[in-house]
Amino acid sequence: TDWGNQTVITEFILLGFRELRDLQILLFLLFLVIYLATVAGNSLIVTLIVADQHLHSPMYFFLGNLSCLETCYSSTILPRLLAGLLTGDRAISVSGCLTQLFFFGAMASTECYLLAVIPHYSALMNTRFSLQLAAGTWINGCLAIAVFMYFMSQSAFCGLNEIDHFYCDPIPLIKLSCRDTHLIVILDFIFSFLFTLPPFLLTLTSYICIIATILRIPSTTGRQKAFSTCSSHLIVVTLFYGTLMSVVILPTLTNLRVLNKVLSLCYTVLTPLVNPLIYSLRNREVREALSKAINPLSPP
């Protein structure tokens, strides 16, 4: 593209929820409460898992990883969104935008495969293998987005500097590039496919097998309890993968931008909030560890 006569963009304007002008303070308070609850809940889970010897097992190791990931994940999106809602300043530098995109992409990619690993924790009795598997999910997520960001960082951006989203989404960024973006578009499609559909299908298959096993439990009470836990996990997983894949698949038409933002809120804001509740705080051993931490003198 010939962009020699155009002004190169040095900052973007994240429009966010600008159409809801009268609700800016209300949205700020809502997202502030969600962010504080997300950080507090996930940090509590990590602290309990590290401090309590009874929780030093592969299962809780992966749940601790998930909680740590969720804290970092929401922290890449919500602080900037909160600042924009409170002050009205929605400007973000190009380097800041690309940095946010890198960390968001790395965390989202890591979470996709971490959620696929979690149903298999009962088979992962080897601590060394659990460490390798967890490290693999983090490294793969970071490497994939690093390759994508290398090509994105070579772009110069020009034209209208507005991004109609509440975070630095890759699609509008690609559209604002002054250079040929065919390779970047192909990479975006490949990585979006590799980090959503295969882990989702793997996770879905795992839970179907787990449900089949639950149905063979002779005790009705035991079956109901196990199914309740499993179904809640499956709901959260489907919410995360489903909304993430919908945003990738949906065409970026003007009349779908609001829907795109709503779906994006599900995997950027809601899942980090509900994951500690669904995966950890409903767990008896975690509740016991929490009770012991609050009241050390209580009987075991």
C-alpha positions as CSV (number, residue, x, y, z in Angstrom):
1,T,0.0,0.0,0.0
2,D,1.2,3.5,-0.8
3,W,1.3,5.3,2.5
4,G,4.1,7.8,1.8
5,N,1.8,10.8,1.9
6,Q,-0.2,9.7,4.9
7,T,0.4,10.5,8.6
8,V,1.8,7.6,10.4
9,I,-0.2,6.8,13.6
10,T,1.7,7.1,16.9
11,E,-1.3,6.3,19.1
12,F,-4.7,4.6,18.9
13,I,-8.0,5.6,20.5
14,L,-9.8,2.6,22.1
15,L,-13.5,3.5,21.6
16,G,-14.5,0.9,24.2
17,F,-18.1,1.5,25.3
18,R,-18.3,5.0,24.0
19,E,-21.9,4.5,22.8
20,L,-23.0,4.1,26.4
21,R,-22.0,7.6,27.4
22,D,-24.5,7.9,30.3
23,L,-23.3,4.6,31.9
24,Q,-19.5,5.3,32.0
25,I,-19.3,5.6,35.9
26,L,-21.6,2.6,36.4
27,L,-19.5,0.5,34.0
28,F,-16.3,1.7,35.8
29,L,-17.7,0.6,39.1
30,L,-18.9,-2.7,37.7
31,F,-15.6,-3.6,36.0
32,L,-13.7,-2.4,39.1
33,V,-15.6,-4.8,41.4
34,I,-15.1,-7.6,38.8
35,Y,-11.4,-6.9,38.6
36,L,-10.8,-6.7,42.3
37,A,-12.8,-9.9,42.9
38,T,-10.9,-11.7,40.1
39,V,-7.5,-10.7,41.5
40,A,-8.5,-11.5,45.1
41,G,-10.1,-14.8,44.3
42,N,-7.4,-16.1,42.0
43,S,-4.6,-14.8,44.3
44,L,-6.3,-16.5,47.3
45,I,-6.3,-19.9,45.4
46,V,-2.6,-19.6,44.5
47,T,-1.7,-18.6,48.1
48,L,-3.7,-21.6,49.6
49,I,-2.1,-24.1,47.1
50,V,1.4,-22.9,47.8
51,A,0.9,-22.7,51.6
52,D,-1.1,-25.9,52.3
53,Q,0.9,-29.2,52.0
54,H,-2.4,-31.1,51.4
55,L,-2.8,-29.2,48.1
56,H,0.6,-30.2,46.7
57,S,-0.6,-32.5,44.0
58,P,-0.8,-32.4,40.2
59,M,-4.5,-31.5,40.4
60,Y,-4.0,-28.4,42.5
61,F,-0.7,-27.6,40.7
62,F,-2.7,-27.1,37.5
63,L,-5.5,-25.2,39.3
64,G,-2.8,-22.9,40.7
65,N,-1.4,-22.3,37.3
66,L,-4.9,-21.5,36.0
67,S,-5.5,-19.0,38.8
68,C,-2.1,-17.4,38.3
69,L,-2.9,-17.2,34.5
70,E,-6.3,-15.6,35.1
71,T,-4.8,-12.9,37.3
72,C,-2.3,-12.0,34.6
73,Y,-4.9,-12.4,31.9
74,S,-7.5,-9.9,33.4
75,S,-4.6,-7.5,34.3
76,T,-3.7,-7.1,30.6
77,I,-7.2,-5.8,29.8
78,L,-9.1,-4.4,32.7
79,P,-6.7,-1.7,34.2
80,R,-6.6,0.1,30.8
81,L,-10.3,-0.2,30.4
82,L,-10.9,1.1,33.9
83,A,-8.6,4.1,33.3
84,G,-10.5,5.0,30.1
85,L,-13.9,4.8,31.7
86,L,-12.8,6.9,34.7
87,T,-10.8,9.6,33.0
88,G,-12.3,9.5,29.4
89,D,-8.7,9.3,28.1
90,R,-8.8,6.3,25.7
91,A,-5.5,6.9,24.0
92,I,-2.9,4.2,23.9
93,S,0.5,4.3,22.2
94,V,1.3,2.0,19.3
95,S,3.9,0.2,21.4
96,G,1.5,0.0,24.4
97,C,-1.2,-1.4,22.2
98,L,1.2,-4.1,20.7
99,T,2.4,-4.9,24.2
100,Q,-1.1,-5.4,25.4
101,L,-1.9,-7.6,22.4
102,F,1.2,-9.7,23.0
103,F,0.4,-10.5,26.7
104,F,-3.3,-10.9,26.0
105,G,-2.6,-13.3,23.1
106,A,0.0,-15.3,25.1
107,M,-2.4,-15.7,28.1
108,A,-5.4,-16.6,25.9
109,S,-3.3,-19.2,24.0
110,T,-1.9,-20.7,27.2
111,E,-5.4,-20.9,28.8
112,C,-6.8,-22.7,25.8
113,Y,-4.4,-25.6,26.3
114,L,-4.3,-25.4,30.1
115,L,-8.0,-26.0,30.2
116,A,-7.5,-29.0,27.9
117,V,-4.9,-30.5,30.3
118,I,-6.9,-30.0,33.5
119,P,-9.4,-32.9,32.9
120,H,-6.4,-35.3,32.8
121,Y,-4.9,-34.3,36.1
122,S,-5.9,-37.6,37.7
123,A,-3.6,-39.5,35.3
124,L,-0.7,-37.0,35.9
125,M,0.7,-38.5,39.1
126,N,4.3,-37.7,38.0
127,T,5.3,-34.3,39.3
128,R,8.1,-33.9,36.8
129,F,5.7,-34.6,33.9
130,S,3.1,-32.1,35.3
131,L,5.8,-29.4,35.5
132,Q,6.8,-30.2,31.9
133,L,3.2,-30.1,30.7
134,A,2.5,-26.8,32.4
135,A,5.7,-25.2,31.2
136,G,4.8,-26.5,27.7
137,T,1.5,-24.7,27.7
138,W,3.0,-21.4,28.8
139,I,6.0,-21.6,26.4
140,N,3.8,-22.6,23.4
141,G,1.4,-19.8,24.1
142,C,4.2,-17.2,24.3
143,L,6.1,-18.5,21.3
144,A,3.1,-18.6,19.0
145,I,2.1,-15.0,19.8
146,A,5.8,-13.9,19.6
147,V,5.9,-15.1,16.0
148,F,2.7,-13.2,15.2
149,M,3.9,-10.1,17.0
150,Y,7.2,-10.1,15.1
151,F,5.3,-9.5,11.9
152,M,2.9,-7.1,13.5
153,S,5.7,-5.0,14.8
154,Q,7.0,-4.5,11.3
155,S,3.8,-2.7,10.3
156,A,3.4,1.0,10.2
157,F,-0.2,2.2,10.9
158,C,-1.9,5.1,9.1
159,G,-5.3,6.5,8.5
160,L,-8.0,6.7,11.1
161,N,-6.5,5.8,14.5
162,E,-9.7,4.6,16.2
163,I,-10.1,1.0,17.4
164,D,-13.8,0.1,18.0
165,H,-13.1,-2.2,20.9
166,F,-12.1,-2.1,24.6
167,Y,-8.7,-3.7,24.0
168,C,-6.2,-3.9,21.2
169,D,-7.8,-6.6,19.1
170,P,-5.7,-7.8,16.2
171,I,-8.4,-7.5,13.4
172,P,-8.8,-3.7,13.6
173,L,-5.0,-3.4,14.0
174,I,-4.4,-5.3,10.8
175,K,-6.9,-3.1,9.0
176,L,-5.0,0.0,10.1
177,S,-1.7,-1.3,8.7
178,C,-0.2,0.7,5.8
179,R,1.7,-2.3,4.5
180,D,0.8,-5.6,2.9
181,T,-1.0,-7.7,5.6
182,H,-1.7,-11.0,3.7
183,L,0.9,-13.0,5.7
184,I,-0.3,-11.5,9.0
185,V,-3.9,-12.4,8.2
186,I,-2.9,-16.0,7.4
187,L,-0.9,-16.3,10.6
188,D,-3.8,-14.8,12.6
189,F,-6.1,-17.4,11.1
190,I,-3.7,-20.3,11.6
191,F,-2.9,-19.5,15.2
192,S,-6.6,-18.7,16.0
193,F,-7.5,-22.2,14.6
194,L,-4.7,-24.1,16.3
195,F,-5.3,-22.6,19.8
196,T,-9.1,-22.9,19.9
197,L,-10.6,-25.8,18.0
198,P,-8.1,-28.6,18.8
199,P,-8.0,-27.9,22.6
200,F,-11.8,-27.4,22.7
201,L,-12.4,-30.7,20.9
202,L,-9.8,-32.4,23.2
203,T,-11.5,-30.9,26.3
204,L,-15.0,-31.8,25.1
205,T,-13.9,-35.4,24.4
206,S,-12.3,-35.7,27.9
207,Y,-15.5,-34.5,29.6
208,I,-17.7,-36.8,27.6
209,C,-15.5,-39.7,28.7
210,I,-15.7,-38.4,32.3
211,I,-19.5,-38.2,32.1
212,A,-19.6,-41.7,30.7
213,T,-17.6,-42.9,33.8
214,I,-19.8,-40.9,36.2
215,L,-22.9,-42.6,34.8
216,R,-21.4,-46.0,35.9
217,I,-21.2,-44.9,39.5
218,P,-23.7,-47.1,41.5
219,S,-24.5,-44.5,44.2
220,T,-27.1,-41.9,43.1
221,T,-25.7,-39.3,45.5
222,G,-22.1,-39.9,44.3
223,R,-23.2,-39.7,40.7
224,Q,-25.1,-36.4,41.2
225,K,-22.2,-34.8,43.1
226,A,-19.7,-35.9,40.4
227,F,-22.0,-34.8,37.6
228,S,-22.6,-31.4,39.2
229,T,-18.8,-30.7,39.4
230,C,-18.2,-32.0,35.9
231,S,-21.1,-30.1,34.3
232,S,-20.0,-26.8,35.9
233,H,-16.5,-27.3,34.5
234,L,-18.0,-28.0,31.1
235,I,-20.2,-24.9,31.2
236,V,-17.2,-22.6,32.0
237,V,-15.0,-24.3,29.3
238,T,-17.8,-24.0,26.7
239,L,-18.3,-20.3,27.6
240,F,-14.6,-19.6,27.2
241,Y,-14.0,-21.5,24.0
242,G,-17.5,-20.8,22.5
243,T,-17.3,-17.0,22.8
244,L,-13.6,-17.0,21.7
245,M,-14.3,-19.0,18.6
246,S,-17.4,-17.0,17.8
247,V,-15.4,-13.7,17.8
248,V,-12.8,-15.3,15.5
249,I,-15.5,-16.7,13.1
250,L,-17.9,-13.7,13.1
251,P,-17.4,-11.3,10.3
252,T,-16.3,-7.9,11.5
253,L,-19.4,-6.1,10.1
254,T,-20.6,-2.8,11.6
255,N,-23.8,-4.2,12.9
256,L,-22.0,-7.0,14.7
257,R,-19.5,-4.8,16.6
258,V,-21.6,-4.6,19.7
259,L,-22.1,-8.4,19.7
260,N,-18.4,-8.8,19.2
261,K,-17.7,-6.7,22.3
262,V,-20.3,-8.6,24.4
263,L,-18.8,-12.0,23.4
264,S,-15.3,-10.6,24.1
265,L,-16.4,-9.7,27.6
266,C,-17.2,-13.3,28.3
267,Y,-13.7,-14.7,27.7
268,T,-11.7,-11.6,28.8
269,V,-13.7,-10.6,32.0
270,L,-16.2,-13.3,33.0
271,T,-14.1,-16.5,32.8
272,P,-11.2,-15.1,34.9
273,L,-13.9,-14.2,37.5
274,V,-15.8,-17.5,37.6
275,N,-12.9,-20.0,37.2
276,P,-11.7,-19.8,40.8
277,L,-15.3,-20.3,42.0
278,I,-16.0,-23.2,39.7
279,Y,-12.7,-25.1,39.7
280,S,-11.4,-24.4,43.2
281,L,-13.7,-22.9,45.8
282,R,-16.3,-25.6,45.2
283,N,-13.6,-28.2,46.0
284,R,-13.8,-29.6,49.6
285,E,-10.1,-29.7,50.2
286,V,-9.7,-26.1,49.1
287,R,-12.5,-25.0,51.4
288,E,-10.9,-26.9,54.3
289,A,-7.6,-25.2,53.5
290,L,-9.3,-21.8,53.5
291,S,-11.1,-22.6,56.8
292,K,-7.8,-23.6,58.3
293,A,-6.1,-20.4,57.1
294,I,-9.0,-18.2,58.5
295,N,-9.2,-20.1,61.8
296,P,-5.9,-22.0,62.5
297,L,-7.2,-23.2,65.9
298,S,-10.3,-24.9,64.5
299,P,-10.3,-28.8,64.6
300,P,-9.3,-30.5,61.3
